[in-house]
Amino acid sequence: MYVCICNAISDKEVRGAIALGARSLADLAATLGVATRCGRCADCASRLVREACPEAADCAHGDD
């Protein structure tokens, strides 16, 4: 499914970026371009980050 229609970014791409270390919407914006145009995808992208890594500090250290 597309998360960001403006930049044609799928949920698989977002999950991949999270697996590689993205821990915030700002990280996703910098790496993929999520929410850099209309911004309608910001909530969905942020939710994917929270679901994949509820505690960013623990997840970043591989403790999940």
Secondary structure, DSSP 8 states (H G I E B T S, - for coil): -EEETTTTEEHHHHHHHHHTT--SHHHHHHHT-TTSSS-TTHHHHHHHHHHH-SSHHHHHTT--
